[in-house]
Amino acid sequence: MTTRPEIATEANWLTGLAAAALFAVLAVVFLGADLPSAAGFPGSGSITASIGYAMFNMGDLAAYESEQFLVVFEIIDVVLVAALVGAVMLARREEGSVRGALTDGGRDIRRTLENDEGGDD
């Protein structure tokens, strides 16, 4: 029979109070900050098109100088691809691993154990 979990109130009150205090400090700082209005890009050119022109080495067609945007774009691309490869490697099933057994409900291990128990007698 299971029992109902009990809440550890001592740790939760202290952590909650610290989180509320941090939120209050950040709210005061952000609401009190005097930020200028967004300037944007001058003219009617497309920054997306400028980045595309820079990627294909056609910078003379770009409305804006976009080399700095291209560097940031490529850095983000490399980081996201590395994260995707890492996620795939972590999620990949290996033959005969416990992870593979757990994802199929353990049917193969159960069959193997049942067959081994029957042969050991």
C-alpha positions, 0 to 999 in steps of 0.5 A: 500500500502506498502512503501519501507524500508529505510536503517539506514545508521548511525548504519550500518556504525558503526557496519560494521566498528567495524566488519571490525576492529575486522576481521583485528585484528584477521587476523593479530594475526592468520597470525602472530602466530608461530604455530608448525606443527601438531604432530599427534599420534605416530605409526599406531594405530587407535584412533577411535578403541581405544575409542571404546575399552575404551567404552566397557572396553577392554582397553588392546586391544587399541593402545593408552591410550584413557580414556581422549578421552572417557570423552570428547566424553561422555560430548559431547554426553550428550550436544548433546542429551540435545540439541536434546531433547530441540529442540523436546520439543520446536517444539512439537505441543500441542493440542489447542495451538496457535502454532498448529493453526499457523502451520495448517494455522489457519483452525481449529480456523477459523472454530471455529470462524465461528461456534461461530459467527453463533451461537451468533446471 
